[in-house]
């Protein structure tokens, strides 16, 4: 969906942007999460969202943005909302693989603790938003709660959005209803159908390997120094 909006000339924020080096944006998402779900200040309003979303003209409703759908609808009363309907079982499979699978993967958890500069802030955003928004703190929690949260989210968007601002859309509908709703000309190119799973897997694997390398660069010298101190201590005792 974000690719379709980009094709129409509407820059769209997507969770992929968390994987960039815009550390200030990631810190601000964390601040928004802490405020809304953990009582660490007043929730974000339009001024804060303007700063957070800066050059983007749309925001894709995936994590962490999905947790702020109600706030965004209230902050931008003139905005149009495209509610993309998906088969719930296919969504669940994708969510468990891309988000939950990485979040509670032992290797990802190791890198999360080793690379405090890059991987840790990204992981913290994901962990805290699913905990605060959906009450998910383990894979088992996700298995029990994810589908219900999906249904609740769709019901909430329908309840809060005036009918004239809401388009219920399926990707197979193609360009016509989307362009009519947004007041855009229909592109000559086909409606984009990207393999986000493949892209996400490749990007996640690359980032985790790089995070592990950076983490080990910092940890190994300390480990070697500690081992040397212990060896010297044992020799002294002998």
C-alpha positions, 0 to 999 in steps of 0.5 A: 500500500505504501508503494501505491501511495508513493506512486501517486506522489504521496510520500508514505511513512512505513515501519521500514523507516525504523531500519534507517539511520534516522535515530531522532525519529526512532527516539521520538517514536519511543517517546510517543509510546512511553507517553501514551502507554506508560504514563510518561507525559502527555500523549502526542497531538498534531504538533508532535506528529507534524514533527515526527512525520515531517516530510511524509504525506501519509502513514502506513498503519503498521507498528508502531504507527498502528498503535496511534491510529486513533490519535492520528485520526483525531489530530488530522480531521481533514485526512482521508483514511484508507482501511486496507482489508486483509484475510485475517489468517494471512495477516496473522501469518505475516505478523507472527513471522515478521514482527513476533518471530524477530522480536522473540527470536533468540539470536535477535534477542542476543543482538538486541542486548549487544548492539546498544547503539542501533539494534537496541533502540529499534527493538525497544520501539517494537517491544514496547509498542506491542506490549503497551498497545496489544498486551503482547510480551511473549510469543504465546501472548501473540498467539492468544491476542493478535487476531482479536487485536486485529478485529478491534483495530478495524472496528475502532477505525470504522467507528472513529472515521466519518464515512466520507473520509473512509475508503475500505479497500482491498489490494485486488481492487487496484487503482480505480477506487483508490485514485477516485477517493484520493483525487488522483489520476490513475497511473499507467503502471500496474498496481504494485504488489511487492513481496514485503516478506522477502525484503523484510527477511533479507533486510532483517538478516543483514541488520542483525549480522551487522548488529552482532558484528558491532556488538562483538567489537565492543564486547570482545575487548572487555571479555579478553581483558576480564579473562586476562585478569582472571587468569592472572588472579588464578596464577597469583592464588597458586 
